[in-house]
Amino acid sequence: MKRAERVASRIPRAPGTGMFVREGSYRLPDDVTRRLRGGHPWVFREALAGRAISEPTGAVVDLMAGNGSFVARGYVDRDHSVAVRVLSRDPAERVHPGSGAIAKRLQRAVQLRWLLLGSDRPTALRLFAGESEGLPGVTVDRYGDFVVVQWYSPGALPWRDELLNAIAEAIHPRGIYEQQRLRPLAGQAPADPATRARGEEAPLEVVVEEAGCRFAVDVTAPLGVGFFPDLRLGRDSVTRRAAERRVLNLFSYTGAFSVRAARAGAAEVVAVDTSAKAHARARRNYELSGLDPARMEQVTGEASKTLERFSSRNRRFDIVVCDPPTFAHGQGPGRSFSAASDLAELAGAAGAVLEPGGLLAFANNAAKLSTAEVDKALAEGAALRGFELRVIERQGLPPDFPVHPGFPEGNYLKFVLAVRV
C-alpha cells in the first residue's frame, strides 16, 4: 500500500459551526481510491499508512487519487477506526454545515420512502440511511409521531441543526429524540438513554403499526426501542405461512414474530427469551393487537437449553423462528452466545424440533457474516443432527433501508427460510 500523502490549506470558518477549521487533502492508495469511487463511504485509519490527520473531528477534507485527481470529500473522525466518512464525490459541491446539502438529502430520502411504501406504509420505518444516502454515521428512524436520530460518529454533529430542521420540515413529528452511539478507538462506549432534541416529550409507550398489528416502543431506551423495522420482510414471510401451524419463536424479545404469527391464525405460539421483562412487553403487544396473551406460551430461559428439553420430550413444531442477537450473555456457565461461532449448533438444535416439512426461519444481522457463511452454518448444523435443509426463500432489508451497491457492509441482514426434508 502506498504511503498516504497530505497537503493542507486553511479555509474560513465552516458556516454554522462557529469555529475555525483546517481543510486538507489526502492522497490515497489505488485500491482505496477504487473503492471510494465505487460508492464506499469509509476511509479506514490504516488506509492513511500511519499518517495522522491534523484536522479536528468534523472538519471537511478532500480525498485524492495517487495522480492528484479528486476522488471524494468527507468529514474527519479522529477517534474512530473510520478516519474519514465520505459526504460527496462532486468536486464542485459544497457540503459544509449550513450549505443545505444535507437538508436536501434528507428531504430526498423521505420522498423516496413515501414513493416506495405508499399510503399504507408501516409507522415504524427508516427515514434516512446515512451511509448510503449522504451523511455517514447517522440514521433517522420514525416511530409513530416521533423520530429517533442515531449518531455513530461525533464528526457528523456539525450538521446536527441542519438535519433536525430538515426532519421537522419534512414530516412534522411531535418530537425528535437523539441517541449517541459513539464508539471510540478504545472500544464500545456505554449506551445512554435517548434525549429529546426538538418538540414534545414522548410518552412511555409509543404505539406503531405493521400489517394490522400494533407494538409499543420506547423511543428513549438506550439499547433499542423494542422493535426492529429492518426485519419486516422476514415477518411477512413467516406470516404468510403461519395459519394453523405450531410456531416456536426463539430469542423472541418483545414478540414481533409472535404477534404477527398469532394474527395470521397460528394454532400455537411458543416464545422463548431469557428476559422476563421482554415477555411482559410481548404480552402488551398481544393486547394492543387485539390478541389474548394467555394463548401465547412463554418460556423464560436460554434457547439452547429449551430446544434440548423440547427435543428430549419429542415436542415438535411446524415453524421455528430463530433470530439470535449477534452477541449475548447467558448461554451457559461462563459462556456467551456469539453468532459467528455458535450458529451451526443453534441451527441444528432448532431444526431438530421441526416436523419433516417444517420451516426454519433463520435471521442474522452480523455484517461480518456473509450469506455463504450463514448457509454453511445451516448445512453443518443440520448434518450434525442427521437431517437436511433446503433453502426456499431469502429476504433482506426492506426498501426503507436502501444500500449503495458499493457498500456491501450495509447489506447486513440475512433472512433464510429453509424446509426440513
PyMOL commands that set and color helices and strands:
alter all, ss='L'
color gray80, all
select helices_A, chain A and resi 30-37+45-48+101-117+130-133+154-171+229-239+256-263+276-288+293-295+303-312+339-352+371-385+408-410
alter helices_A, ss='H'
color red, helices_A
select strands_A, chain A and resi 5-10+22-27+42-44+60-64+70-76+82-88+124-129+138-143+146-151+175-180+195-199+206-210+213-217+246-250+268-273+296-300+317-322+327-329+336-338+354-364+389-395+414-420
alter strands_A, ss='S'
color yellow, strands_A
deselect
rebuild
show_as cartoon
